[in-house]
Amino acid sequence: MAPARVDILGVGFDRFDLAGAAERIIERHAAGQRTFVITANPEFVMLARRDADIARIARAADLVVADGTGVLVASRLLRDPLPGRVPGRLLVPAVLQLASGPVFLLGAAPGVAERAAATLVQRIPSLRIAGTHAGSPVPEEDAAIRARIEASGARVLLVAYGMPAQERWLARNLPHLPPVRTAIGVGGVFDQLAGRVRLPPRVVHAVGLEWLWRLVFEPRRWRRQRVLPVFAVLVARQRILGR
C-alpha cells in the first residue's frame, strides 16, 4: 500500500522527490497503467481550498507532486516533510528520456508547442513526437482535440494550458483517451523549452527562489502570488491546530 499523502491545507502530496516521481511514472507507464500527474504549487493549494472541483481533481489524480518551494517549506513546518521539489521543467525530460511511445504536446500559444518539441528532440534524439497543437481548453473543443490525439497514437500527453485549466481539461478528457498512459499538466514548461521564458541560474534553483526569479521577469505573476502570504498564515495555523 502506498504511504498516505502529505496533507497541506487539504491537498495531498505524494512523497517523492524528482527522481522518485520520474521512476514511479515510468514504472506505471511500462506496466500499462495510466498516470495523471499534477505538479502543484501554493497557488494550486489555495485554489483547491475555494474550488471544490479542483480539490476533487487533486484527490483523484494518480500523482500530486510539489512544484514549488512553498509546498516543501510548508511540509517541513507541518513536521511531515516531503523529500524534495519536483519542478515540471525537470520532470518532463526525466520522464521522456525513459517512457516509451510517442508524445503529444497540447497547449500554449500557437507555434510554441512546435518549438518546445524541437528542443526536446534535440535533448532526447530517440524521442518520438506524435503531434503538437495549441487548441483551447474550452469544453466545446474537447471532442476535436481528443480525435487529434487519438489519431496521433500518443502514449504520453503533456498539457500546457496553465493551472487550473489544464487540470480541468485532463480530468474531463483523459477517461476518453484510452491509449494515453501518462498525462502531465506542465504549466509554462513549453514556454521555457521554446525559449520564451528566461530560465533561472542553477544557484537560484538550488536555493528555491525560482518563484522570485519568475516574478522579476514576469511581473504580471504578482496577481497570482498575492495568495502566498495567506498560504503561509494558513499553514502556520494548520500546525498549531495539529490538523
N, C-alpha and C positions, 0 to 999 in steps of 0.2 A: 504494500500500500504506500502511495506517495505521501510524504510528510505534509502536514497541514500548511497552508499558505500563511505568510506573514500578513497580519491584518493591519492595514494603515488607513484609518478613518473609514473603514468599511470596505475597502478594496483589498483583495487578497493577492499577494505577490508570491510567485514561486521562488523557491530557494536555490537560485542558480546565479553564477557569475557568467561572463561572456562565454568562456569555454564550455561550461556545463550546459548552458542553454543551447548552444550550437550542437553539442553532442546529443542532447535529448531530441532536438528537432530532426537531426539526421537519422538517429536510430528509429524514430517513429516513421519517418519517410521511407526508409529502407524496408520496414515491416509492412508498408502499405497502409499505415494509419494516418488519418487526416489530423493536421495540427493547425489550429487557428491561433496565431500569436498576436498579442497586444504588447506594444512597447509603451509603457505608461510612465508619465511624469507627474509631479504635483498638480499640474493644471488638469490632467485627466482625473486625478483623485477628487479634486474639488468639483469637477463637473459631475462625476458619478454621485456625489452627495446630493445634488439638486435635480438630477435627471435619472429617474427610476429605470428608464430603458437602457441607458448606458451602464448603470450598475448591474442590470441583468445580463447584459452582453459580457461584462467583465467576469461575472461569476461563471458563465457558460464557456468562456474561452479555454482552450486547452493549455495555454501558457501565457502568463502575465509576468513580464519582466520589468525590472527597474531601469527605465531610460531616463536617468536624471539623478544628480547628486542629492537633491532634496529628499527623494524617496529613501536613498541609502542612509542619510543622516537621521531621518525620521525613524527608520527601523532600529538604529543604534540607540536613539533616545528612548524608544519603547522597550529596550532590552531584549529584542528579538532580531538580532542583526542579519541582514541579507549579506551573502558572501561577496557581492560586487555589483557594479553597474553593468548594464547590457545596452550600450548605445546602439540605436538602429543602424547607424552608418558603419558600425563594425560588425554587427550581427549578420547583415546581409551578405558581405563577401565571405564570412566564415561559413555560412550555410551553403552558399552557392559553390564553393570550392569542392564540396563533397556530395551534395544532394544530386541524385541522378534525375534525368528528364529535363525537357525544355522549360524555359522560364518566360513568363509573360509579365510585362511591366505596364501597369494601368495607372493613369492619373497624371498629375502635374500639368503645367501649361503645355500647349501644343508644341511639339518638337523636343521637349525636354526629355521625355522617356527615351526617345531615339538616341539622344546624345548620352544619356546615362547608360543605355545598353551598350553603346560603343565603348565606353570607358570600362565597363565590366568585362567585356570580351578582351580588351587589351590586358587587363589584370589576370583574367582566367581564360586562357586561349581555348580550353576544352568546353567552355560554356556554350550551350545552345539557346539562342533567343527564339522563342516561339512567336513572339509578336509584341508590339507596343501600341498603346492607344491612350490618348488623353481622355476622351469621353467626359462624362459628367456623373456625379454621384446622385443625381435626381432619380427617383424610382421609375419615372417614365422611360428612361433609357436602359433600365436593367436588362430587359429581355434581349435587346440588340447586342449589348456588351457581352452578356453570357454566351450568346451564339458565336461571337467572335473568338472568345476564349476557348470554347469547346472545339471549334474548328481548328484552332492552332495546335491542339494536342498538348497544351501546357500541363506540367505536373507541379510547378511552383508558380505562385501568383503573388506579386508584390503590388500593393495598392497605396498610392501616394495622393490621397485626397485631403490629407490633413485630419487632425483629430477634431471632432468625433465623426466626421462624415465617412472616413474610411472604415471605421469600426461598424458603423451602421450598415454600410454597403456590404461588408463581408458577412455580417450576421444575416442579412436578407438573402444574399445570393450564393454563399458557399454551399448551402444544402442542395442547390440545384446545379452544382458543378462537380459531379462525381469523380472525374479524372484528376482533379486538383488534390494533391496530397498535403502541400504546405502552403499556407497563406499568411502573409505578414502585412500589417499596416505599418508603412515605413515613413509617414510624415514627409519631411523635407529631404529625404535621402536622395531622391532623383536630382533635386536642385544642386545638392552637394556634388554628386557624381558628375553632373553636367558642367560644373564649374561656375554655376550662377551664384553660389554662396561661398564666401571665403572660409576655409576650414581653419580651426584653431591650431596653434603650435602644440607640439606634444606636451610641453610643460603645462599649458593651460588645461589640457585634458587630464593630465596626471593629478592636478590639484583640484579638479572638479569644478572649474569655473567656465565651462563651455557655455552655460546659460548667460553669463555676463558678457562673454565674447560675442555671442549672437545678438545680444541686446545692443551692444555698441555698433555693430554693423547692420543690424536690422531694427532700428528704433521703433518701428511700428509694433514690435512684440511687447512693448511696455503695457499695452492694454491687457494682454493675456496674463502677464506676470504680476498684475496687481493682486492676484489671489495668493501670492506666495506668503506675505505676512500673516494672512488669515490661516493659511495652511499650517504655518509654524505654531501659531497660538492653539489651534485645534489639536495638533499632535501633542503639545505640552499638556493640554487638558486630558487627552486620552491616557497619557502616562500617569497623571495624578489620580484619575478615576480608576485606573487599572483595567480598562477595557477599551 
